[in-house]
Amino acid sequence: ATLAASFNGMLSRLQDAFESQRRFVADASHELRTPLTTIQGNAGLLARGPSVTEETRLAAATDIAEESGRMSRLVDRMLTLARADSGLELRLAIVDLQAVVDEVCRQAASTHPEPKLRVETVPASVEGDEDALRQLLWILLDNAYRYGRAAVEVSLETDSGWARLLVTDDGPGIPSEHRERVFERFYRADAARTGSNAGLGLSIARWIVAQHHGRIIAGEATVGGAAFLIDLPLLRGS
């Protein structure tokens, strides 16, 4: 009986490993298809040579640069996803969260002139994985830029032992009945908030937050769009 139980346990673990690998391959294929298509299309446009106007060439080159950066972040997310599926944990150290937020927002604003990005931060330190926290913020900013019309806002505050990060946009928002499920892989709230990376990025965001013993909530911004609130435990004494 003991041998049979051990054998069944081994089969179950193998099945779980196979299922994790299958999900990873499906996720990678789904996520990379859109930026690859955009890059290929613009590269073909540039290959036409003199028949393409200077304005069109500049727009195509800009698209290629933006999608290349997006692909790089997607690959990082795929690696994080594989890490989560395999049960690995993040390596934690002292992180200056204000510096991380300020730097990522500066990078995002330089590559996304529209919608306008407004940032307000205060000093805050946490125990965390700096690369993962950068990825967390990029996920939320990519989401906000995708749906925001005229404004994206990021704020970092401290409250009762928590570092509170809020990212909002003025887009179509997320209906209340969908706000918990948007953190499931590939779940789409409605037609207005669809597109590549819908659901997957947010599921990674939730995993990163959980690894930091925090919480993430989807809500409604004061301007009517989506709001994502993240609470992370402050480093003691900060």
Buried (B, 14 or more C-beta within 10 A) or exposed (E): EEEEEEEEEEEEEEEEEEEBEEBBEEBBEBBBEBBEEBBEEBEEBEEEEEEBEEEBBEBBBEBBEBBEBBBEBBEBBBEBBBBBBEEEEBEBEEBBBBBBBBEBBEBBBEEBEEBEBEBEBEEBBBBBBBBBBBBBBBBBBBBBBBBBEEBBBBBBEBEEEBBBBBBBBBBBBBEEEBBEBBBEBBBBBEEEBEEBBBBBBBBBBBBBBEBBEBEBBBBBBEBEBBBBBBBBBBBEEB
